[in-house]
Structure formats: C-alpha cells, structure tokens
C-alpha cells in the first residue's frame, strides 16, 4: 500500500491507490466494476508513465486541460475519453477527504468539453411496437420471460440488477395493504435499499405475471447475467427494429415519461429512483421529450409518486 500522507504523491500512483482503497476496499462493487476501474487506472498509468512531474497536491486546472488533450490524442473515440474523467475527479475528492490535498482543481468544465448527447429512450410508439412484437412471438418460455421482464422494468423504473434480487416477499400487493409498494433490495448502486410505492400499471403487471421462480420475481433470476440482453438482441435482429433496445433503456424511458407529466418534480423522481443527486436523475431524462410531452401520459398513474411509504 502507498503512503497515504506522502507529501508528493504522484498522480498515477494516486489513481491506483484510490481504486485499491475505495473501489476494492469497500467490498460493495461487483467484480466487473472493479475490473473496469483497474483497467482504466492501468491505461492512465501507461499514458503518463514517462511523466514523473505530475503530483496530485500540485495539480492545477491547466494540468487537467493537458490531461484532456492527451486523452483525445491517445483515443480517437470521445466516448472513451469521457470515461476517464469521472475516475480522475473521484480520486481528487477521495484525497481531499483524506486531507492529502486541500483544494481540488476545477474539473467540471473539463468533463463537459462537448455538448451532452440526448438520452436515448423509447417513445410510446416504439414501446407498444416492441410489446406487440414480443406478444406475437410463439409463447415459448424464453420469449415469455423477455416480455414480462420488459413490462416490469418499464413500469417500475427499477435497475436490472435490483429486479434480479427482488423477491416476491418484497412485494406488498395484498388487499390489506393500503399502499401497494416494493421494498427494493440493496445493490452496489443502492447500498441502503429503499421502499417505493407502486403505480396502477405496475400493480396490474405483477398481479398478471406468472411465477417463473418460487422466491424471486425476475424471470431471468436463474439465467446467465447476459441472458436478457442476448434475448433483446435476438428480437432486434429478428424484426429488424430501427430503435435501440437494451436492458438499461427501460429505466431511462420510465424517467422520461414521468418527467413529461405536468406536476411531477425532479425531486420526487430522484427519490423514487434512488439517486443521491439531482444531476444523476437528469442524466436519465431526455429533455427534448419532456418539452414535447408524451402521448402515453394520459394512461399513467402518477399519484403514486406522492404516496408516503413507511
């Protein structure tokens, strides 16, 4: 382990130490996430291996600008460049809490060196088209699983990994319960878990859904991790769909649809989706769609956002 209070900690050493102490040390991240962070740290070390003059405590805004330019030169794809900058920023925040550095150079402008792309989501026509395609397929077990997985994700806004851990005992659907709700289990993204109310649409889905597993709700609980993504890819290829369909697009669609409804605040949506910051919630919303509004909102039950759950 590095000396954490070393006066002149090299920038590349600080990246490695942050990953080992915070990401690996907390033992709440998946192996895939840890491998991803370690790979980024290793690539950054390779880029700055010959530069021994960049010390964490002495870095200024101009140093971050030079890092940005180097990343642009090293990688032609800008999406790859952006992936490194959150890691750099998290490293600064971590060592500031450890009092190794007293001030953090401004990095916000460096992250937003290009306009943010609009969030991809499913329009109402695309969603109903996808649903009709899934229902038109022969009701074999795998295609039926994909249909119910899509319906749950689109009407609850749950993360796919939250749904995979969700048990039938976490659903409060009994007529004796005044408020129908879900006790969402904890994951690496939602460490404390949360309780969220159910909309009328989500309640109807759960009541009509067959039980694929005795204990767990997700039809894909006993499948391989990429089984749902693989099934969606096969459906896109089979019907030559022109719109994007991924496991994560349903959460963005849920957020965009609700944000399109008048009277639904971002604060209420943030609390429901389990985000810590409003900026995170805004990253799930397609702003153009909110301005244009959504045709599906007439059928949406939005009162559930205002219900208090114990």
URURHU-V307513 format. One record per residue. N is the residue number from 1. OMEGA is omega in whole degrees, -180 to 180 (none if undefined). D_CENTER is the distance of its C-alpha to the mean C-alpha in Angstrom with 1 decimal. Layout:
n/omega/d_center
N/OMEGA/D_CENTER
N/OMEGA/D_CENTER
This chain:
n/omega/d_center
1/179/31.0
2/173/31.6
3/-172/33.6
4/-180/31.0
5/176/33.7
6/-173/35.0
7/-178/36.3
8/-180/35.4
9/180/32.1
10/-179/31.3
11/-178/28.1
12/176/27.3
13/180/28.3
14/178/26.1
15/-180/23.0
16/-178/24.1
17/178/24.9
18/-178/21.6
19/-177/19.8
20/-177/22.5
21/-172/22.9
22/-174/19.4
23/-179/17.0
24/-174/19.7
25/-177/21.8
26/175/19.5
27/177/19.0
28/-178/15.7
29/179/13.6
30/179/13.9
31/179/16.6
32/179/14.4
33/180/12.5
34/179/16.0
35/180/17.5
36/179/15.2
37/-179/16.0
38/178/19.6
39/178/19.9
40/179/18.9
41/180/21.3
42/179/24.0
43/177/23.7
44/178/24.0
45/179/27.0
46/-179/28.6
47/-173/28.3
48/-178/30.0
49/-177/32.2
50/-179/35.4
51/-178/34.6
52/-175/35.6
53/-178/36.0
54/178/32.5
55/-174/32.3
56/-175/29.3
57/-177/31.5
58/-176/33.3
59/179/30.5
60/-179/30.8
61/-179/28.9
62/177/31.0
63/178/29.9
64/176/26.2
65/179/27.5
66/177/29.4
67/180/26.3
68/-179/24.5
69/179/27.6
70/179/27.8
71/179/24.3
72/179/25.2
73/-177/28.4
74/-177/27.0
75/-179/24.3
76/-178/25.0
77/-178/21.5
78/179/20.0
79/177/16.4
80/180/17.4
81/-177/19.0
82/-176/16.1
83/-179/14.2
84/-171/17.1
85/174/17.3
86/177/14.4
87/179/16.1
88/-179/19.4
89/179/18.5
90/177/17.2
91/177/20.5
92/-179/22.5
93/-178/21.0
94/-177/21.6
95/172/25.2
96/177/25.9
97/178/25.3
98/179/27.6
99/174/30.1
100/175/30.6
101/-176/30.0
102/-179/30.9
103/179/29.3
104/179/26.1
105/-179/26.7
106/-177/24.9
107/-176/22.0
108/-180/20.2
109/179/22.6
110/180/22.1
111/-175/18.3
112/-179/19.1
113/173/22.0
114/-180/21.2
115/-179/20.1
116/180/16.5
117/178/16.0
118/-180/15.5
119/176/12.3
120/180/13.1
121/178/13.4
122/173/16.3
123/-179/19.4
124/179/21.5
125/-179/23.9
126/-179/21.4
127/-179/19.9
128/175/23.5
129/178/24.6
130/180/22.0
131/178/23.0
132/178/26.6
133/-180/26.2
134/-179/24.7
135/-179/27.6
136/179/30.2
137/176/29.6
138/-174/31.9
139/172/30.6
140/-172/30.1
141/-175/28.0
142/-179/25.1
143/176/24.8
144/177/25.1
145/-180/22.2
146/-180/20.0
147/-177/21.3
148/176/20.6
149/178/17.0
150/-178/16.3
151/-180/18.3
152/-177/16.5
153/-176/12.9
154/-176/14.4
155/179/16.4
156/-177/14.3
157/179/10.7
158/170/9.8
159/180/7.0
160/-179/9.2
161/174/10.0
162/179/10.9
163/-178/13.1
164/180/14.6
165/-175/15.9
166/179/17.0
167/177/20.9
168/178/23.4
169/178/24.8
170/-180/21.6
171/178/22.4
172/-173/25.1
173/-176/26.7
174/176/30.3
175/180/32.7
176/177/33.7
177/-179/30.3
178/179/30.7
179/177/26.9
180/-174/24.8
181/177/21.7
182/170/19.1
183/-175/18.8
184/-180/15.2
185/-180/15.6
186/174/14.2
187/178/11.7
188/178/10.9
189/-177/7.9
190/-166/10.4
191/-176/13.6
192/-174/16.1
193/179/15.0
194/176/15.9
195/-177/18.2
196/176/17.5
197/-179/20.2
198/173/20.4
199/178/21.3
200/-179/24.5
201/-180/22.7
202/179/20.4
203/179/23.5
204/179/25.5
205/-178/23.0
206/-179/23.1
207/-178/26.9
208/-173/27.5
209/174/25.3
210/-180/27.3
211/179/26.6
212/179/25.6
213/-176/25.5
214/-174/27.7
215/-172/25.2
216/-175/21.6
217/-173/20.3
218/176/18.1
219/-176/20.6
220/-175/18.9
221/-177/19.2
222/180/22.1
223/176/21.1
224/-176/19.9
225/-176/16.1
226/-176/16.1
227/-179/18.6
228/178/16.4
229/180/15.2
230/179/18.9
231/178/20.3
232/179/18.3
233/178/19.6
234/179/23.0
235/178/22.9
236/-179/22.1
237/-178/24.9
238/-177/27.3
239/-179/27.2
240/-179/26.5
241/-178/23.7
242/180/23.4
243/-177/19.9
244/178/16.6
245/178/15.3
246/179/12.3
247/-177/10.5
248/-176/7.2
249/-178/9.7
250/177/10.9
251/177/8.2
252/177/8.9
253/178/12.4
254/-179/12.7
255/-179/11.8
256/179/14.1
257/-178/16.8
258/179/17.0
259/180/17.1
260/-177/19.9
261/177/22.0
262/179/24.6
263/177/24.5
264/-178/20.9
265/178/19.9
266/179/16.6
267/178/17.4
268/179/17.7
269/178/14.4
270/-180/12.7
271/-179/14.6
272/-176/13.9
273/176/10.1
274/179/10.5
275/179/9.6
276/-177/12.2
277/179/12.8
278/178/13.5
279/178/12.5
280/179/8.8
281/180/9.6
282/179/11.8
283/179/9.3
284/-172/8.3
285/174/12.1
286/-172/14.7
287/-180/17.5
288/-180/20.3
289/179/19.5
290/180/19.8
291/-179/23.1
292/-176/24.4
293/-172/23.4
294/-178/22.6
295/-174/25.3
296/-171/23.6
297/179/23.5
298/-180/27.0
299/-177/26.0
300/173/23.1
301/-175/23.8
302/-179/22.3
303/-176/24.6
304/-180/22.3
305/-178/20.2
306/-180/23.4
307/179/24.3
308/178/24.5
309/-179/23.8
310/none/25.6
